[in-house]
Amino acid sequence: MNSRLKTMSDLSQHGTAVVKDLSRRASVLLRCLLLLGVSLTCVRAAEVIMDAEVSKSSVKVTQQGEDIVRVEWPVSSTSRAEVLLNLHEDYALIQSVGVAANGQAFQSIATQLDPVTILTIGERDPAIVAAQFRNMGFFEHLNKRRRTEHLVTLVKDRVNVISAGGDRLTVRIGHVTAGSFSGDFQLTFYPGSPLIHAETVISTKDELRAITYDTGLSSAAPDWKSFAWMDPLGVEVKRASLADAATATSQAVKFRAMVAEGGKGSLAVFALPHQYLYPLDEAENLKFTWYGRGYRGLNEGTGFGIRQPLDGDKRFVPWFDAPAKVEHRLGVFYLLSAGDSAQALREIAAFTHGDRFKAIPGYRTFTSHFHVEHTLNYLAQQEQQKTQGIPASFEDPGFVRLFKDSGVDIAHLAEFHRGPTPKMRTAERLKHLDLLHSECARLSDTKLLVLPGEEPNVHLGGHWLSFFPKPVNWVLNRAPDEPFVEELPGQGKVYHVGSKDDVLKLMQLEHGLMWTAHARIKGSRDFPDGYRDEDFFKSDSFLGAAWKSMPANLSRRTLGWRVLDLFDDMNTWGQHKQVLGEVDVFRLEPGFEFYSHANINYLKLPETPKFADGWQPVLDVLRRGEFFVTTGEVLIPKFTIGGKESGQTIQAPGDGALMLKTSLEWTYPLAFAEIVMGRCREIIRQRIDLRETSAFGSCELEIPVKLNGMNWARFEVWDIAANGAFTQPVWIK
């Protein structure tokens, strides 16, 4: 049967039932012939169905002959890109990719390419899952449980070309299978950008599954010159020839990207910057790319792409949760460039500002929750080297250099996470605190403020972070005969804290802040829900909770819903609470994959305080909610409702009608924004479609909102790669 271009309206009006009936009869006849032992060789070209909205897009899709579908779209004001798809089962899906200056002929970058995806399916431990808050687990070892590995197979029996909203267009191809998972493969094109968003969209009926995936492009006869990548430190472009790629190898890189460099351009494969990495305790660069022939013994061709090491950091390895009966999107980006590999890598780096958090006038970047254990390691090294001075390798720690390279202005540590700290008596505890405070002072300079902090995990329940506006000496236990506070020679004021009431009193006296670390997961599974009625939680010394992309679930179009749901819950409890971003990792060194695990808080501060002067302004901004949180690619430098900024209170008019005004900046094309509002126990969401946006843009938005009876409202924005940003609430009388 010849393939034909049809619109959906054509099918609905001219014989859909006939097509289905013929297909059914053909299937029955084929089964009968096979049962009779008849051998058949039959190639049926796929039928291409066009959505009626497709013609409105500047992405143009045409069919050439029976098997070739041509996709052409503008990637800039002066150039265009082209992909030729071959629907014949005997040939590679991507016949060629190319670019052209406007008015010029297309120059082919690479030909005869097949998408290759390897799906690893694991079985979650039902006992662990049942013990979690809403099944949100982290303490699992999926790498040690039974698993199966599958090369995703694609049958090119149908093609649907549909509008993806705005000027975007999606080509949905055939059907795919991988073990108990099945679905389809699709490519989405974004006018004004050389991006192609490739997704294997799959679902399963099986319960208690977790997955991970490797993906990329492969060819039986590669016609590019070499593979290329940026070294982990971001200093040099490295290359390997095809001759050096006779056997597949994994590679540590920066920007999570691998490039095939041809004579007339480059084709890159790179990961969604934050969604692709499932949460781990460590941020090591675990070789998240691959290139070469015979990858994992499942792909016969020579290819390149991105990968997930199944063992993670060999601590807790939760993979991606894969609940049944929902679609999971195994995504990756392809990028076409007319330049060499260095140019392609520069274009990729621009999407994450070079894996650096962009400076915004009037804001300072603040990051929190790092178990680098600088203090304990410093003391251990002093003892080993028998020295009282700064041990070798501690003069310029790697985590300090990494923070500076990443655009961090202020870093809040979480020291003493391991060891007997809660049981330490006064003398030993003060020795540790003295070194922590003096080292933070030494490591702070005009580029970075390093601030002491801890995750004490005693007295309140679950895990929590402490944050003071200056060095404070406090012991985490209190004997029956010990005073709450005393003056000690050479130390000054020392607090002995032995209960939740002591903790609250300390925070009030020293103007400190505390909040729930990794709320509703890990060691805080039952919190803050479990202490929502406690005085310390209701006080303004308890900020709220910290946000991180954990757990991971590829059926979600956003990150960190665990804490965003809690954010709304806390404010329906009648409290004014904030949510800040946390990273919660251990060691950090230059070359680590920090950016993907990180997020950042933009505090509305005109300048970074000096360590010697104290940092009360940092805590004040957090307490007032004058900040927004982002993964880095989406920025919200301005946000008001009725003229009031986040953290402020507004009197709503009688009809509740107010205007939300915001300014946005982004790198990846945006997907949507939401205004989230609450009254009593009800959460209301007003979605704003942003699919008209292209890559690398900015805009001012004015959105009318109805706040009748509402107590608070906040704002969040998400892009096509699940990167996002959110504000703190505006409170409503």
Helices and strands as residue ranges (DSSP letters): E 5-7, H 8-13, H 16-35, E 47-50, G 52-56, E 60-64, E 68-74, E 79-86, E 94-101, E 107-123, H 126-130, G 133-135, G 142-144, E 147-151, E 153-163, E 169-178, E 181-189, E 195-203, E 209-219, E 226-230, E 237-241, G 242-245, E 249-251, E 254-262, E 265-270, E 289-293, G 295-297, E 302-306, E 320-322, E 328-337, H 341-350, E 364-368, H 374-385, H 398-405, E 410-412, G 421-423, H 426-443, E 449-451, E 464-467, E 473-475, E 485-488, E 492-496, H 500-510, E 513-516, G 522-524, G 529-531, H 535-538, E 542-547, H 561-572, E 578-581, H 594-597, E 600-603, G 611-613, H 616-624, E 627-630, E 634-641, E 649-650, E 657-666, E 670-679, E 682-689, E 697-706, E 712-719, E 724-727, E 730-732
